[in-house]
Amino acid sequence: MTQFEPRCSAESLDRGEALHATASLVSAWLLIEQPGAWGPDALTESGFPPEIGRELERRSRGVRILLIRRRTESENGLTYFKAHSGAGGSEPSLVSASLTEPETLLGIDFASLARGEVGEGTTVDRPIYLVCTHGRHDICCADNGRPLYRAMSEMLPDRSWEVSHLGGDRFAGNLLVLPRGDYFGRVGATEAESLVAGYEAGRLSLSHHRGRSIQPRSVQAAEHFVRESEGLRGLDDLSLAEYRRFTDDRAEVLFVSPGGFIRVQIGPRVVPEASYLTCRADQQGHPVEYEIFSMARE
């Protein structure tokens, strides 16, 4: 896209692109506090030592590495977090630790973290909120993310962070909540208070919920349709009992709900109209949306 064309987030909104089933697929996380400017590739183009960043990337199979920062630097020094969002039967978990030297991070057991073992650190027993403001990656993240972060930091200064590229730039302002891995999109600064109040009380803002990162996209879509149909907003109102893919264009998902089992058949549909999916894209692409074939109680 050129600088004279509409932003990707504005175009996505104008064409009515669905938010649900667009969360990145991630179970394990490493968040590294790095103040200052971030380049397009934040981990290797910031004040963080690039050679350590490249080595962490090399080792980090199954773990998503993100940079975080705050509006003001902490008097207690830098921090890093390790998180797992609960895939594979484990419970979501989050720990923090002081980052005295970047080399400390080379001692992380990434294989264990990917399996759900967060290791040593101070247990964090309340959610943290991560707002993508990575304007050097996509300008929409700066335009829409920075006002959202300012609002979040005023409400929850100790639990709100700016974060590097999350994915889905066209859905900015993007918000990730850990440790569960809930993605939210198109969140405006004026909507932050109600979204956070609901989440803290154990409820999802379904109109902004992009999905949970531990679930395949078909499951994210099926959960959205069930929640919408049944009026379910509680974080734990649905749990995944079974997921089967029949073909590339159809899957079956079985949920446990407060009223019993719900079975859904669902599949992807490529949107025929091409569009720019990010502001930095030099070619148009085709978003994927999902359609439901059947939903029945058992």
N, C-alpha and C positions, 0 to 999 in steps of 0.2 A: 504494500500500500504506500502511497505517497503522502506527504505531510498535508496535502490539500484534500484528501479523501476523508470521509467520516471515520471516526474511531470504530474499532472492531466491536467494542462493547455496545455502542449506540446502534450499530447495524444489527447485532444479534438481538437486541431488545426490539427493534423496529420490525424484524421479521418474525417475532414471536417464538424464537427458539426455546425449546424446553430446557429447564435447569436440571431436572432430575436425571440420575444415571450419568453424571459427568465427573464424579469424584475420581481422583487419581487412585490407582491401586497400590497401596502401601500398607505394610503392617508394622514395620520397625523404623524408628526415627533417631537421628542424632542432630540436635540443635546447638549451634555454636554461636555464642555472643561475639559479634564483631562490629564495633562502632564505625562510623564514617561511611564514605561512599562505597557503593558496590557497582562493579562493572556488569556487563551482560551475563558473564559467567561468574557469579558472586564468589564462589569458593576459591577461584584462582585469579580473580581480578578485583581484589579489595586489599585492605590492610592485613588480611590473614596471609601467612607465608605460603606462597603458591606451591612450593615443593612439597610442603606437608599436605596441602589441599589435594594435590594430584595423587599422593600416596594414600590418603584417606579414601579417595574415589576408587582407587585400584582395589582396596581391601573391602569395600563396603557392599558387597553383593547382598541383596536382600534388605539393605538399610538405606533409607533416604536421608541425605545430609542437607541441611538447610542452615543458612545464616540468620541470626536474629539480632535485633538492636532495640534500644529505647530512645526516647527523645532526650533524656538526660542520662549520663553515665552513673552507674551505681558507685556509692562510696565503698562498697565491699568488694570491688574488683569484678572481673568477668565471670560469667557462668556458662555452663553447658548442661543440656538435658539429654537423657536417654529415655525413650518411650517405646512401648509396644501397645498396639491397639486391640489386642485380644484375639487374633486369629488362632486357629488350631486348638481351640478349647481353653486357652489361657485367658485370664482376666486382664483387662487393660491396666497398664502400670506406667508410672512416671517417676523418675528420680532426677535430682539436680546435684551438681557438684561445682566447686570453684575451679576456674580455669587459670591456673598460675602460669603455665607455659603451654603453648600449642602442642609441643611434643608429647604432652600427657595423653593426648587423644590417640596417639599411635598404640597405646597400651590397651585400647578397647577391644574386647573379644566380639567382633562383628558377627561371627557365626552364632554365638550364644544369644546375642541381642536379636538376631533375625528369628531365632526359635522362641523368643518370648522371655528370655532371662535378661533383665535390664542390668543386673549386677549392682556393684556398690554405688552408694550415693544417698542423699537425703530424700526420703519418700515425699512426694508431692501428692497430697490427698484431695486437691481441688483442681478443676480444669484450668488450663491455660489457654489464652486466646491469641491466635497468630493472624495478623492482617498482612496480606501481601501488598507491599508498597514499592515493588521492584521496578521502578520506572525505566531503568536502563535496559530491562528485558522487554517490557511493553509499557507504553506511555499510559494505557488505561489503568494500569495498576497504581500509577502515581496519581492520576487525576481522580480516581474513585477510591483508592485505598488510603491515601493520606488523610482525607477528612474522616473516614471511618476510624482510622487508628487514633486520631486526636480524640474522638468521642469515646472510644474504648479506654484510652489511657486515663481519661478523666473519671470514668466509672470504676475501673479496676486497674489502678496504676501498677500494682505488684504482680498482676497476672496477665497483662497485655503486652504484646511484642509486635514490632514490625518483623516481617519475615521475607526471605527471598522467594524466588519464583515457585508458585504452587502448582501451576497448570490451570488451563481454562481462563486465559487472560480476558476473553470476551465476556466473561461473567463477573468482572470486577464491579464493586468491591468484593474481594474474596476473603473468606474467613475460615480458618481451620481451628478446630477445638480438639486438643489432646488431653488425656490419652485415648479417648474413644475413636478419634479419627473422623469426626463429623465435619464435612465440608458444607459451607454455605456460600451462596453467590448473590450478586446484585443487592448487597446490603448497603443501604445508605446510612449516613451518620445519624439521621433522625430515627432510624429503625433499630439502631444498636441496643438501646435500652430495653425495649420489649423483647427482642430476641434473646439477650443475655438473661433477663429476668426469667423468661420461660425455661431456658436451658438450665439455669441454676436450680429451678424447681423441678427439673426432670422432664421437660417438655420440648419437643422440636417445633421450630417454625417451618412448617412444611412448604410454605410458599417460597422459602429461600434455601431449602435443604437440597444440596446437590447429590448427597449420598454419603455412605460411610466407607472409608478407604479400605477396609478389610474385605469388602464384598465385591464379587465380579459385577460388571455393569448390568447384566441381566437381572441379578438379584437386587441391585439398587433400584432398578426400574420396577420390578415386581413389588418391592416393599413400598415404593411410593404409591403405586396404584391401590394396594391393599389399605394403606393408611388413609388415603383419600376416600376410598369407598366406605371404610368402616369407622371413620372419624377417630383414628388412633393417633395420639400425639405423644404418649409417654415413651421415653427412651427405651424402656424394656417391654413395651406392649407387644412387640413381635420378636421372635427368635427364629433363626434358621434351623430347620430340622433336616432338610434334604435339598440338594441341588443337582440336577442332571441336565447335560446338554445332549439333545438328540442329534441336531445338525448345526451347521453354522447359523441357521436362521430360526432356530427354535430351542427353547430351554424350558424345563419344568422346575418350579420352586415350591417347596412345602414349608410353610411357616406354622409356628405355634403362636396362637393369639389368646387373649383372655376368654374367648368363646369357643376355643378348640382349634383344630387344624384347618388351614386354608391352603388350597393347592392352586397354583397359578401356572399357566402356560403363556410364554412371552417370547418375543423375537425382535431383532433389530430391523430398522428400515433406513436405508440411505436416503437423505433428503436430496431430491433431484436438482434443486437450484444450488449452484455453486456460489461460494462467498469467501471473503477473507476471514480466516479463523483467528488470526492474530494481526496486530498492527504492523508487525515486522515481516509478515508473509509476502513473498514475491509472486506467489501463485494462489489461485483460489482452490478451495477444497469443498468437500461435501460432509456436513455434520451427519451424525448417526443418531436417530431417535428410536424409541421403542414403542411397540404396540402390543396390547394384551389380546390373547386369543381366547382365554377362558379363565374364570376364577370361581372356585366352588369350595364350600365348607365340607368337611368330612367328619 
